[in-house]
Amino acid sequence: MTQTFDIFLIVMAVLALGVFVALYFFEAGYGYLFNPKYGPPVPNKIGWVMMESPVFVLMCVLWALSDRMWETGPLVLFVLFQTHYFQRSFIFPLLMRGESKMPLGIVLMGMTFNTLNALMQGGWIFYVSPDGYYADWLAKPYIWIGGALFVAGMAVNLHSDHVIRNLRRPGDTRHYIPRGGMFRYVSSANYFGETLEWTGFAVASWSWAGAVFAWWTFANLAPRAASLYRRYEKEFGEKFTQLKRKKIIPFVY
């Protein structure tokens, strides 16, 4: 099983590299960058639930079927992971405003990745990691450092989503430049928060599975942040560029 899982991780890491390169040439057409060429439109709320809930459900199944379900280390990692995906799958869609839509193709791609990611993270934590790997995990630095990064990233992500959600008043369809919080430093503060979250999770789990997920997160979101940056430049011109923000990593990129 370990050898097969290692091959799985390598394939996923290579696929992430392909996605990273491709997304610099083809914008992921949802949200501000909506593009109907990716499939018929689906209401945003339904699309997000369809896209994000598979990872939450499958992770629950993997946990419930595991002999390690009540071990402290795996349980803490499970709670961290599921806290994000419960919010993203069921709370975030309910908070959405307006009648925006996303292409069905994007939904299906998201469902596929999230299913594979549940197998990556749940597979490692509950089945593939060596016996005793997470013994006395709370006495080791990884969970505390990684957990702190995860919580900080989630706080940034939630606050940034709140800012974006409240840019418009009901009935308004115009676009606005997000401001406040980490938007002082990057144009895609929500993506910075999510990248920080999963970097923290990789440290907390101290695993190649977590590292591959962190790499996937960056590979998916960094090109999108660059696309959004270009769109802001085009739409707002000097009003945006004079803010001197980076795209996704404060002071770096």
C-alpha positions as CSV (number, residue, x, y, z in Angstrom):
1,M,0.0,0.0,0.0
2,T,2.8,2.4,0.9
3,Q,4.5,2.1,-2.5
4,T,1.1,2.6,-4.3
5,F,0.4,5.7,-2.2
6,D,3.9,7.1,-2.9
7,I,3.2,6.8,-6.7
8,F,-0.2,8.5,-6.1
9,L,1.5,11.4,-4.4
10,I,4.1,11.8,-7.2
11,V,1.3,11.7,-9.8
12,M,-0.7,14.4,-7.9
13,A,2.4,16.6,-7.5
14,V,3.2,16.4,-11.2
15,L,-0.4,17.1,-12.1
16,A,-0.2,20.2,-9.9
17,L,2.7,21.4,-11.9
18,G,0.7,21.0,-15.1
19,V,-2.2,22.9,-13.5
20,F,0.2,25.7,-12.4
21,V,1.6,26.2,-15.9
22,A,-1.8,25.8,-17.6
23,L,-3.5,28.4,-15.5
24,Y,-1.1,31.1,-16.6
25,F,-2.5,30.6,-20.1
26,F,-6.1,29.7,-19.4
27,E,-8.0,31.5,-16.7
28,A,-10.2,29.4,-14.4
29,G,-13.5,30.9,-15.4
30,Y,-15.5,31.4,-12.2
31,G,-16.2,34.3,-9.9
32,Y,-14.9,37.6,-11.2
33,L,-13.3,35.7,-14.1
34,F,-16.6,33.8,-15.1
35,N,-16.4,32.3,-18.5
36,P,-19.2,30.2,-20.0
37,K,-16.8,28.1,-22.2
38,Y,-16.2,25.9,-19.1
39,G,-19.8,24.6,-19.2
40,P,-23.4,25.6,-18.5
41,P,-23.9,27.9,-15.5
42,V,-24.8,26.5,-12.1
43,P,-26.0,28.7,-9.2
44,N,-23.0,29.6,-7.0
45,K,-24.5,28.2,-3.8
46,I,-25.3,24.9,-5.4
47,G,-22.0,24.7,-7.2
48,W,-19.9,25.3,-4.0
49,V,-21.8,22.7,-2.1
50,M,-21.4,20.2,-4.9
51,M,-17.7,21.1,-5.3
52,E,-16.6,21.1,-1.7
53,S,-18.8,18.6,0.2
54,P,-17.3,15.4,-1.3
55,V,-14.0,15.9,0.6
56,F,-15.9,16.5,3.8
57,V,-18.1,13.4,3.4
58,L,-15.3,11.1,2.2
59,M,-13.0,12.3,5.0
60,C,-15.7,11.4,7.5
61,V,-16.0,7.9,6.0
62,L,-12.2,7.3,6.1
63,W,-12.1,8.5,9.7
64,A,-15.1,6.3,10.8
65,L,-13.7,3.2,9.2
66,S,-10.2,3.6,10.6
67,D,-8.7,1.9,13.7
68,R,-7.0,5.2,14.5
69,M,-10.2,7.3,14.7
70,W,-9.7,8.1,18.5
71,E,-5.9,8.5,18.5
72,T,-5.0,12.0,19.5
73,G,-2.8,13.0,16.6
74,P,-5.0,11.8,13.8
75,L,-8.1,13.2,15.5
76,V,-6.6,16.7,15.9
77,L,-5.6,16.7,12.2
78,F,-9.1,15.5,11.3
79,V,-10.7,18.3,13.2
80,L,-8.5,20.9,11.7
81,F,-9.2,19.6,8.2
82,Q,-12.9,19.2,8.7
83,T,-13.3,22.6,10.3
84,H,-12.2,24.3,7.1
85,Y,-14.3,22.0,4.8
86,F,-17.5,22.2,6.9
87,Q,-17.3,26.0,6.7
88,R,-16.4,25.9,3.0
89,S,-19.0,23.3,2.1
90,F,-22.1,24.4,4.1
91,I,-21.6,27.8,5.7
92,F,-19.8,29.7,3.0
93,P,-22.4,29.0,0.3
94,L,-25.2,30.1,2.7
95,L,-23.5,33.5,3.2
96,M,-23.2,34.2,-0.5
97,R,-25.2,37.1,-1.8
98,G,-26.6,37.8,-5.3
99,E,-27.4,35.4,-8.1
100,S,-23.9,34.7,-9.5
101,K,-23.2,31.4,-11.2
102,M,-20.2,29.2,-12.0
103,P,-19.6,26.9,-14.9
104,L,-20.5,23.2,-14.4
105,G,-17.0,22.2,-15.7
106,I,-15.4,24.0,-12.8
107,V,-17.7,22.3,-10.4
108,L,-16.9,18.9,-11.8
109,M,-13.1,19.5,-11.7
110,G,-13.4,20.7,-8.1
111,M,-15.3,17.6,-7.1
112,T,-12.7,15.4,-8.7
113,F,-9.8,17.1,-7.0
114,N,-11.5,17.2,-3.6
115,T,-12.3,13.5,-3.8
116,L,-8.6,12.7,-4.6
117,N,-7.5,15.1,-1.9
118,A,-9.6,13.3,0.7
119,L,-7.9,10.0,-0.3
120,M,-4.5,11.8,0.0
121,Q,-5.0,13.3,3.4
122,G,-7.3,10.7,5.0
123,G,-5.3,7.9,3.4
124,W,-2.1,9.1,4.9
125,I,-3.4,10.1,8.4
126,F,-5.6,7.0,9.0
127,Y,-4.1,4.2,6.9
128,V,-0.7,4.7,5.3
129,S,1.3,6.5,8.0
130,P,3.4,4.0,10.0
131,D,2.0,2.7,13.3
132,G,3.0,5.1,16.1
133,Y,3.8,7.9,13.7
134,Y,1.4,10.2,15.4
135,A,2.0,8.9,19.0
136,D,2.6,11.7,21.4
137,W,2.0,14.2,18.6
138,L,1.0,16.9,21.0
139,A,4.4,16.8,22.6
140,K,6.1,17.6,19.2
141,P,6.4,21.0,17.6
142,Y,4.8,20.2,14.3
143,I,1.2,20.3,15.4
144,W,1.6,23.5,17.4
145,I,3.5,25.4,14.7
146,G,1.4,24.1,11.9
147,G,-1.8,24.5,13.9
148,A,-1.0,28.1,14.6
149,L,-0.3,28.8,10.9
150,F,-3.5,27.0,10.0
151,V,-5.7,29.0,12.4
152,A,-4.0,32.3,11.2
153,G,-4.6,31.4,7.6
154,M,-8.2,30.5,8.2
155,A,-8.8,33.8,10.1
156,V,-7.3,35.7,7.1
157,N,-9.4,33.6,4.7
158,L,-12.7,34.2,6.6
159,H,-12.1,37.9,7.0
160,S,-11.2,38.3,3.4
161,D,-14.3,36.5,2.3
162,H,-16.3,38.8,4.5
163,V,-14.7,41.9,2.9
164,I,-15.4,40.6,-0.6
165,R,-19.0,39.5,0.3
166,N,-19.8,43.1,1.5
167,L,-18.3,45.0,-1.4
168,R,-21.7,45.4,-3.0
169,R,-25.1,46.5,-1.7
170,P,-28.1,44.6,-2.8
171,G,-28.9,45.1,-6.5
172,D,-25.4,46.5,-7.2
173,T,-23.5,44.8,-10.0
174,R,-20.4,46.9,-10.2
175,H,-16.9,45.7,-9.3
176,Y,-14.9,47.2,-6.4
177,I,-11.4,47.0,-5.1
178,P,-11.3,45.0,-1.8
179,R,-9.7,46.9,1.0
180,G,-8.7,46.3,4.6
181,G,-7.1,43.4,6.4
182,M,-4.5,41.5,4.3
183,F,-5.9,43.3,1.2
184,R,-3.5,46.1,2.3
185,Y,-0.7,43.9,1.1
186,V,-2.1,41.5,-1.6
187,S,-4.9,41.7,-4.1
188,S,-6.0,38.2,-3.4
189,A,-5.9,38.1,0.4
190,N,-8.4,35.2,0.6
191,Y,-6.1,33.1,-1.5
192,F,-3.1,34.0,0.7
193,G,-5.1,32.9,3.7
194,E,-6.0,29.6,2.1
195,T,-2.4,29.0,1.1
196,L,-1.2,29.7,4.6
197,E,-3.9,27.3,6.0
198,W,-2.7,24.4,4.0
199,T,1.0,25.1,4.5
200,G,0.2,25.0,8.2
201,F,-1.7,21.7,7.7
202,A,1.3,20.3,5.9
203,V,3.5,21.2,8.9
204,A,1.0,19.9,11.4
205,S,0.7,16.6,9.7
206,W,4.4,16.5,8.8
207,S,3.7,14.5,5.7
208,W,4.3,14.4,2.0
209,A,0.5,14.2,1.6
210,G,0.1,17.5,3.3
211,A,3.0,19.0,1.3
212,V,1.4,17.9,-2.0
213,F,-1.9,19.5,-1.0
214,A,-0.1,22.8,0.0
215,W,1.7,22.7,-3.4
216,W,-1.7,22.0,-5.2
217,T,-3.2,25.0,-3.3
218,F,-0.5,27.3,-4.5
219,A,-0.4,25.9,-8.0
220,N,-4.1,26.5,-8.3
221,L,-4.4,29.9,-6.6
222,A,-1.2,31.7,-7.5
223,P,-2.0,31.8,-11.3
224,R,-5.6,32.8,-10.5
225,A,-4.3,35.6,-8.2
226,A,-2.2,36.8,-11.2
227,S,-5.2,36.7,-13.5
228,L,-7.3,38.7,-10.9
229,Y,-4.4,41.2,-10.6
230,R,-4.4,41.8,-14.3
231,R,-8.1,42.2,-14.4
232,Y,-8.0,44.8,-11.6
233,E,-5.2,46.6,-13.5
234,K,-7.4,46.6,-16.6
235,E,-10.6,47.7,-14.9
236,F,-9.3,50.2,-12.3
237,G,-5.9,51.3,-13.8
238,E,-3.9,53.7,-11.6
239,K,-6.5,53.6,-8.9
240,F,-5.4,50.0,-8.3
241,T,-1.8,50.1,-9.2
242,Q,-1.0,52.9,-6.9
243,L,-1.9,50.7,-4.0
244,K,1.3,48.7,-4.7
245,R,-0.1,45.4,-3.6
246,K,1.5,42.1,-4.4
247,K,-0.7,39.3,-5.9
248,I,-0.8,36.6,-3.3
249,I,2.3,36.5,-1.0
250,P,2.8,39.7,0.9
251,F,6.0,41.6,0.0
252,V,7.1,38.7,-2.3
253,Y,4.7,37.9,-5.2
